[in-house]
C-alpha cells in the first residue's frame, strides 16, 4: 500500500482495494516517508476506518496529536463496551472518547488533577452498565499508563457511552440532562411519600427506565403521539389518588423549570409507575 498522507511517525493514510481511505498504524511506519511511497506492511499493527466520512475525517485529525498507545487503549475500551452493553454504538465514540481520555490522562500526568463529577453516583445508579464500562476503562488506563483517574472519571466515560447509544444527532449529548431530570423526579417522589426506594426491585427498574425516556422527551420537546387517555386517567385519579397528586407536583415542576407540558398520557404512565413503587406504604 502507498501513502496518501503522513499524519505522524506512527500513522498515515492509505487507500484500500475498494478505494476507501484507511488509517495505518504502527511504531515508526511513516518515519521519513512521503506521499506516494510504499509502506512496509510487516510493521503495520493496525488498520482502521470508519464508515462515516465526516467522523473518519475528525478521527484522522485527532490521531495526529494523540499517542498511538492512547488510541489503542481507547479502542480496547470501546470493544469491551460493545460486548458489555450489547447495543449499537455510534462511530463518533471513537473521536469523542479518544479525545476525552487523552485529555484526562494528560491532565492527570502533567497537573495531577482529576475533575469532580457531581452526578457520579446518579450516573452509577441510573446507568449501571455504562458506569461499569467506565470503571473498566479506568482500570485499563491504570494498567497501561499507571494513571488513576478514579470513579469521577468513570462516570464521565459512562456519559460518552450513554450518548453514543443514539444515532440521532438531536438525541446525542443528552445524558447529563437526562440524569439530572431523573434525579429531580425521583427526589420529588421520595419527598412526597417520605420514603426511600429498593433500588434492586423490578418496579424501581421499570420506574427509572420510564424516566429515562420521559426525560429524553422533555429535552427534545416531544410527547406521546396520542392524548386519548382521559377516561382511564379519571379512573386512576380516584383509585391512586396519592400517586396522582404526586404526579401533578411533577407536572408543575417540569412546567416551571423546563417549560414542557405533561399531557394526559404522560400523567397516566407516571401515576402507574409511581403507584407500583409506593403501593405498600
VEXDREN-2710 file (C-alpha; in Angstrom, 1 decimal):
% VEXDREN-2710
k/r/px/py/pz
1/UNK/0.0/0.0/0.0
2/UNK/1.1/3.5/-0.7
3/UNK/1.0/6.6/1.5
4/UNK/-1.7/9.1/0.7
5/UNK/-0.9/11.4/3.7
6/UNK/1.5/11.2/6.6
7/UNK/-0.1/12.1/9.9
8/UNK/2.9/11.4/12.2
9/UNK/5.7/8.9/12.5
10/UNK/3.3/6.2/13.6
11/UNK/0.3/6.9/11.5
12/UNK/-0.5/7.5/7.8
13/UNK/-3.5/7.4/5.4
14/UNK/-3.6/4.9/2.6
15/UNK/-6.3/3.6/0.3
16/UNK/-7.5/0.0/0.2
17/UNK/-8.6/-2.1/-2.8
18/UNK/-12.1/-0.7/-2.6
19/UNK/-10.8/2.9/-2.8
20/UNK/-11.6/3.7/0.8
21/UNK/-9.2/5.7/2.9
22/UNK/-7.8/3.8/5.9
23/UNK/-5.5/4.7/8.7
24/UNK/-2.4/2.5/9.0
25/UNK/-0.8/2.5/12.5
26/UNK/2.4/1.1/13.8
27/UNK/5.6/2.3/15.5
28/UNK/7.6/4.3/13.0
29/UNK/5.8/3.1/9.9
30/UNK/5.7/6.6/8.4
31/UNK/9.1/7.9/9.8
32/UNK/10.9/9.7/7.0
33/UNK/8.2/8.7/4.5
34/UNK/6.4/10.9/1.9
35/UNK/3.2/10.8/-0.1
36/UNK/3.3/8.1/-2.8
37/UNK/5.9/6.0/-1.1
38/UNK/5.1/2.4/-0.1
39/UNK/4.6/1.1/3.4
40/UNK/6.2/-1.9/4.9
41/UNK/3.1/-3.8/5.9
42/UNK/5.0/-6.1/8.2
43/UNK/5.3/-3.0/10.5
44/UNK/1.6/-2.2/10.4
45/UNK/0.0/-3.2/13.7
46/UNK/-3.5/-1.8/13.0
47/UNK/-5.6/-0.7/10.1
48/UNK/-8.6/1.5/10.9
49/UNK/-11.5/3.0/9.1
50/UNK/-15.0/4.4/10.0
51/UNK/-18.0/4.2/7.7
52/UNK/-19.0/7.9/8.0
53/UNK/-16.6/10.1/6.1
54/UNK/-17.1/13.1/8.4
55/UNK/-16.4/11.0/11.5
56/UNK/-13.3/9.4/9.8
57/UNK/-12.0/12.9/8.9
58/UNK/-12.4/14.1/12.6
59/UNK/-10.7/11.0/13.8
60/UNK/-7.9/11.4/11.4
61/UNK/-7.2/14.9/12.6
62/UNK/-7.3/13.7/16.2
63/UNK/-4.7/11.0/15.8
64/UNK/-2.1/13.5/14.6
65/UNK/-1.6/14.6/18.2
66/UNK/-2.7/11.6/20.2
67/UNK/-0.1/9.0/21.1
68/UNK/-0.6/5.6/19.5
69/UNK/-0.8/3.9/22.9
70/UNK/-3.7/6.0/23.9
71/UNK/-5.5/5.3/20.7
72/UNK/-5.1/1.6/21.2
73/UNK/-6.4/1.9/24.8
74/UNK/-9.4/3.8/23.6
75/UNK/-10.2/1.1/21.0
76/UNK/-9.8/-1.6/23.7
77/UNK/-12.3/0.1/25.9
78/UNK/-14.8/0.7/23.0
79/UNK/-14.6/-3.0/22.0
80/UNK/-15.2/-4.0/25.6
81/UNK/-18.2/-1.7/25.8
82/UNK/-19.7/-3.2/22.6
83/UNK/-19.6/-6.6/24.3
84/UNK/-20.7/-5.4/27.7
85/UNK/-23.6/-3.2/26.6
86/UNK/-24.7/-5.4/23.7
87/UNK/-26.0/-2.3/21.8
88/UNK/-25.1/-0.4/18.7
89/UNK/-22.7/2.4/19.5
90/UNK/-22.4/5.5/17.2
91/UNK/-19.0/5.8/15.5
92/UNK/-18.4/9.2/17.0
93/UNK/-17.4/7.4/20.2
94/UNK/-14.0/6.8/18.6
95/UNK/-13.5/10.6/18.2
96/UNK/-15.1/11.7/21.5
97/UNK/-13.8/9.0/23.8
98/UNK/-10.2/9.1/22.4
99/UNK/-10.1/12.8/22.7
100/UNK/-11.6/12.8/26.2
101/UNK/-9.2/10.0/27.5
102/UNK/-6.2/11.7/26.0
103/UNK/-7.0/15.0/27.8
104/UNK/-7.8/13.3/31.1
105/UNK/-4.6/11.3/31.0
106/UNK/-2.6/14.4/30.2
107/UNK/-4.3/16.5/32.9
108/UNK/-3.5/13.8/35.5
109/UNK/0.1/13.2/34.4
110/UNK/1.0/16.9/34.0
111/UNK/-1.1/18.6/36.6
112/UNK/-2.2/15.9/39.0
113/UNK/-5.8/16.9/38.5
114/UNK/-8.9/14.7/38.5
115/UNK/-12.1/16.6/37.7
116/UNK/-15.1/16.1/40.1
117/UNK/-18.3/14.8/38.7
118/UNK/-21.3/16.0/40.7
119/UNK/-23.6/13.4/39.0
120/UNK/-21.2/10.5/39.6
121/UNK/-23.4/8.4/41.9
122/UNK/-26.6/9.2/40.0
123/UNK/-25.0/8.0/36.7
124/UNK/-23.8/4.9/38.6
125/UNK/-27.4/4.1/39.8
126/UNK/-29.3/5.0/36.6
127/UNK/-26.8/3.6/34.1
128/UNK/-25.1/0.8/35.9
129/UNK/-23.9/-1.0/32.7
130/UNK/-22.3/2.2/31.3
131/UNK/-20.8/3.0/34.6
132/UNK/-19.3/-0.5/34.7
133/UNK/-17.7/0.3/31.4
134/UNK/-16.3/3.5/32.8
135/UNK/-14.8/1.6/35.8
136/UNK/-13.3/-0.9/33.4
137/UNK/-11.8/2.0/31.4
138/UNK/-10.2/3.5/34.5
139/UNK/-8.7/0.1/35.3
140/UNK/-7.3/-0.3/31.8
141/UNK/-5.8/3.1/31.9
142/UNK/-4.3/2.5/35.3
143/UNK/-2.7/-0.7/34.0
144/UNK/-1.4/0.9/30.7
145/UNK/-0.2/4.3/32.0
146/UNK/-0.1/4.0/35.8
147/UNK/-2.6/6.8/36.0
148/UNK/-5.5/6.5/38.4
149/UNK/-8.5/8.6/37.1
150/UNK/-10.9/7.4/39.8
151/UNK/-14.7/7.0/39.9
152/UNK/-15.5/10.6/38.9
153/UNK/-13.8/9.9/35.6
154/UNK/-15.5/6.5/35.3
155/UNK/-18.8/8.5/35.3
156/UNK/-17.6/10.9/32.7
157/UNK/-16.6/8.0/30.4
158/UNK/-20.0/6.4/31.1
159/UNK/-21.7/9.5/29.8
160/UNK/-19.9/9.2/26.5
161/UNK/-21.3/5.7/26.0
162/UNK/-24.8/6.7/27.0
163/UNK/-24.7/9.4/24.4
164/UNK/-23.2/7.1/21.8
165/UNK/-26.2/4.7/22.1
166/UNK/-28.2/7.1/19.9
167/UNK/-27.7/7.5/16.2
168/UNK/-29.8/10.7/16.0
169/UNK/-27.7/13.9/16.3
170/UNK/-30.5/15.6/18.2
171/UNK/-30.5/12.8/20.8
172/UNK/-26.8/12.7/21.4
173/UNK/-25.2/14.7/24.3
174/UNK/-28.4/14.4/26.4
175/UNK/-27.0/12.1/29.1
176/UNK/-26.3/14.7/31.7
177/UNK/-29.7/16.4/31.2
178/UNK/-31.5/13.1/31.3
179/UNK/-29.6/12.1/34.5
180/UNK/-30.5/15.4/36.1
181/UNK/-34.2/15.1/35.3
182/UNK/-34.3/11.5/36.6
183/UNK/-32.8/12.6/39.9
184/UNK/-35.1/15.6/40.2
185/UNK/-38.2/13.5/39.6
186/UNK/-37.0/10.7/41.9
187/UNK/-36.4/13.2/44.7
188/UNK/-39.8/14.7/44.3
189/UNK/-41.4/11.3/44.7
190/UNK/-39.2/10.4/47.7
191/UNK/-40.0/13.7/49.4
192/UNK/-43.7/13.4/48.7
193/UNK/-44.0/10.0/50.2
194/UNK/-41.2/10.4/52.8
195/UNK/-39.6/7.2/51.7
196/UNK/-36.6/5.5/50.1
197/UNK/-36.8/3.0/47.3
198/UNK/-35.5/-0.5/46.9
199/UNK/-33.1/0.1/44.0
200/UNK/-32.9/-3.6/43.3
201/UNK/-36.6/-4.1/42.8
202/UNK/-38.2/-4.7/39.4
203/UNK/-40.7/-1.8/40.0
204/UNK/-37.8/0.6/40.6
205/UNK/-36.1/-0.6/37.5
206/UNK/-39.3/0.0/35.5
207/UNK/-39.7/3.5/37.0
208/UNK/-36.2/4.6/36.2
209/UNK/-36.4/3.1/32.7
210/UNK/-39.6/5.1/32.1
211/UNK/-38.0/8.3/33.5
212/UNK/-35.1/8.0/31.0
213/UNK/-37.4/8.2/28.1
214/UNK/-39.6/10.7/29.8
215/UNK/-36.6/13.0/30.4
216/UNK/-35.5/12.5/26.8
217/UNK/-38.9/13.6/25.5
218/UNK/-38.7/16.7/27.7
219/UNK/-35.3/17.7/26.4
220/UNK/-36.4/17.0/22.8
221/UNK/-39.8/18.7/23.2
222/UNK/-41.6/15.5/22.2
223/UNK/-44.9/14.0/23.5
224/UNK/-46.6/10.7/23.2
225/UNK/-48.4/10.6/19.9
226/UNK/-51.9/10.3/21.4
227/UNK/-53.7/12.0/24.2
228/UNK/-56.8/9.9/24.4
229/UNK/-56.4/8.5/27.9
230/UNK/-58.6/11.0/29.8
231/UNK/-61.2/8.3/30.7
232/UNK/-58.6/6.0/32.1
233/UNK/-56.8/8.9/33.8
234/UNK/-60.1/9.8/35.6
235/UNK/-60.3/6.2/37.0
236/UNK/-56.7/6.5/38.2
237/UNK/-57.3/9.8/39.9
238/UNK/-59.8/8.1/42.2
239/UNK/-58.0/4.7/42.5
240/UNK/-54.5/6.0/43.0
241/UNK/-55.2/9.5/44.4
242/UNK/-52.0/10.0/46.3
243/UNK/-49.8/8.8/43.4
244/UNK/-51.8/11.1/41.0
245/UNK/-51.3/14.0/43.4
246/UNK/-47.6/13.4/43.3
247/UNK/-47.7/13.3/39.5
248/UNK/-49.3/16.7/39.5
249/UNK/-46.4/18.1/41.5
250/UNK/-44.0/16.6/39.0
251/UNK/-46.1/18.2/36.2
252/UNK/-45.9/21.6/37.9
253/UNK/-42.1/21.3/38.5
254/UNK/-41.4/20.3/34.9
255/UNK/-43.5/23.1/33.5
256/UNK/-41.8/25.7/35.7
257/UNK/-38.2/24.5/35.1
258/UNK/-38.4/23.1/31.6
259/UNK/-41.5/24.7/30.1
260/UNK/-42.7/21.3/29.0
261/UNK/-46.4/20.5/29.4
262/UNK/-47.1/16.9/30.5
263/UNK/-50.2/15.6/28.7
264/UNK/-52.7/13.0/29.9
265/UNK/-50.7/10.1/28.5
266/UNK/-47.6/11.2/30.4
267/UNK/-49.7/11.8/33.6
268/UNK/-51.2/8.3/33.3
269/UNK/-47.9/6.4/32.9
270/UNK/-46.2/8.4/35.6
271/UNK/-49.1/7.7/38.0
272/UNK/-49.0/4.0/37.3
273/UNK/-45.2/3.7/37.8
274/UNK/-45.3/5.8/41.0
275/UNK/-48.2/3.7/42.4
276/UNK/-46.2/0.5/41.8
277/UNK/-43.3/1.9/43.8
278/UNK/-45.3/3.1/46.8
279/UNK/-48.3/0.8/46.9
280/UNK/-47.2/-1.0/50.1
281/UNK/-46.7/2.2/52.1
END
